[in-house]
Amino acid sequence: METVVLLPSLGRPASDFDVLCEALQVAGFNTLALDPPHSLPGEPTLHDLAEYVITSIDTAQIGSFHLVGHAFGNRLARMVTTDYPDRVKTLTLLAAGGYVEMQRDIFQSLVACYDETLSDEMHMHHVSRAFFAEGNDPTVWREGWMPDVMRLQTAALSRVDRTEWWDAVAPRVLVFQALQDVIAPVGNGQKYASDHPAITTLVDIDGAGHAMLPEQPEAISAALISFLTQSAK
């Protein structure tokens, strides 16, 4: 049975993938959604987080795998693919930011999502503004924010240059670009796809922001299962 490894967004839990994992399992895939570490020794870099991922996969006695990364997890997934290319069968990037920058006010809302001193009303205002397309329900992400994990991941990312992970390639790559994503604007997914046209499939997801997974679960599940099924042939 083919295994799909899934890496969640910045300071977010693996449970964000619950609906997607259920769909993948129904389609005949094994899934391993990994919670991020809350601490690592020293001053870890994105390479160290990639090693943590591989150690977790090894512990589960999995050899090669399909890799899915959402938001920050897409950067980590690219680092894993760069450092351990022989292990990754396919690479799927959801909300693949890191090149075209977000606007400053959106960045401020992103940071505010991890501020535990905010009222629930103000917190949900920032979650909605940064992560969800207009009209979608942000309350599904009321919980799950981990400030300590966010700080660890942000620091680890800052200790590597973007060139160390941005152009990671696998035999086949699927890029999901949410059309209303204000954290990872559409130019991000378009750039990766245009830089690697021979291996990349770009799927636009309308009616979704940076959260994507709770906003358009059926569209994402269907496209990912089709991609993985074709890749497994």
FENZISUL-V651906 format. One record per pair of residues at least 24 apart in sequence whose ideal C-beta (glycine too) atoms are under 7 Angstrom apart, sorted by sequence separation. I is the first residue (numbers start at 1). GAP is how many residues later the second one is. D is the distance in whole Angstrom. If there is no record, write none. Layout:
BEGIN
i = (I:I)
gap = (GAP:GAP)
d = (D:D)
END
This chain:
BEGIN
i = (65:66:67:68:69:70:71:106:4:6:32:64:67:69:70:175:177:179:50:54:68:71:173:179:184:201:1:2:3:4:5:6:7:49:53:169:172:173:174:175:176:177:178:179:182:183:1:2:8:32:167:171:175:177:180:181:182:1:3:5:46:50:174:176:180:181:32:46:50:54:169:178:114:116:178:47:113:178:46:50:114:178:47:114:176:176:7:133:174:5:130:130:174:3:172:5:4:7:9:10:3:4:5:6:7:8:9:10:3:5:7:9:2:4:9:98:8:7:99:98:7:7:141:110:141:133:140:133:106:133:91:106:132:131:91:96:131:132:136:90:102:130:131:72:89:90:102:75:82:88:89:90:91:92:93:94:133:82:93:95:102:132:90:100:79:82:95:97:78:81:97:100:78:96:100:81:95:99:75:78:98:97:96:99:96:96:11:49:48:38:46:38:45:46:40:44:36:39:47:45:46:45:95:43:36:95:94:46:16:15:13:12:92:11:11:11:11:90:11:71:10:90:11:89:10:70:66:20:17:16:20:19:23:27:29:20:20:24:23:4:2:2)
gap = (24:24:24:24:24:24:24:24:25:25:25:25:25:25:25:25:25:25:26:26:26:26:26:26:26:26:27:27:27:27:27:27:27:27:27:27:27:27:27:27:27:27:27:27:27:27:28:28:28:28:28:28:28:28:28:28:28:29:29:29:29:29:29:29:29:29:30:30:30:30:30:30:31:31:31:32:32:32:33:33:33:34:36:36:36:44:46:47:50:52:52:53:53:59:59:60:61:61:61:61:62:62:62:62:62:62:62:62:63:63:63:63:64:64:64:64:65:66:67:68:69:70:70:73:73:74:74:75:76:76:77:77:77:78:79:79:79:79:79:80:80:80:80:81:81:81:81:82:82:82:82:82:82:82:82:82:82:83:83:83:83:83:84:85:86:86:86:86:87:87:87:87:88:88:88:89:89:89:90:90:90:91:92:92:93:96:103:107:108:110:110:111:111:111:112:112:113:113:113:114:114:115:115:116:117:117:118:119:128:129:131:132:132:134:135:136:138:138:139:139:140:141:142:142:143:143:162:193:196:197:197:198:198:198:199:200:201:201:202:224:226:230)
d = (6:5:5:4:6:4:4:6:5:7:7:5:7:7:6:6:6:6:6:7:7:7:5:7:6:6:7:5:4:5:5:4:6:6:5:6:6:5:5:5:5:5:5:5:6:4:7:7:7:6:7:7:7:7:6:5:7:5:6:7:7:4:7:6:5:5:7:7:4:6:6:4:5:6:6:6:6:7:5:5:4:5:6:5:7:6:7:4:7:6:7:6:5:5:5:5:7:7:5:6:5:5:5:5:4:6:4:4:7:7:7:5:6:6:6:6:5:3:7:6:5:5:6:6:7:6:5:5:5:4:7:6:5:6:4:6:5:5:5:5:6:7:4:6:7:7:5:6:7:5:7:5:5:4:5:5:6:6:7:6:7:6:7:5:4:5:6:6:4:4:3:4:7:6:5:6:5:5:6:4:7:5:5:5:5:6:6:5:7:6:5:6:5:6:7:5:5:7:7:4:5:5:5:7:7:6:6:6:7:7:5:6:6:6:5:7:5:7:3:6:6:5:7:7:6:7:6:6:7:6:7:5:4:5:6:7:6:7:7:7:7:5)
END
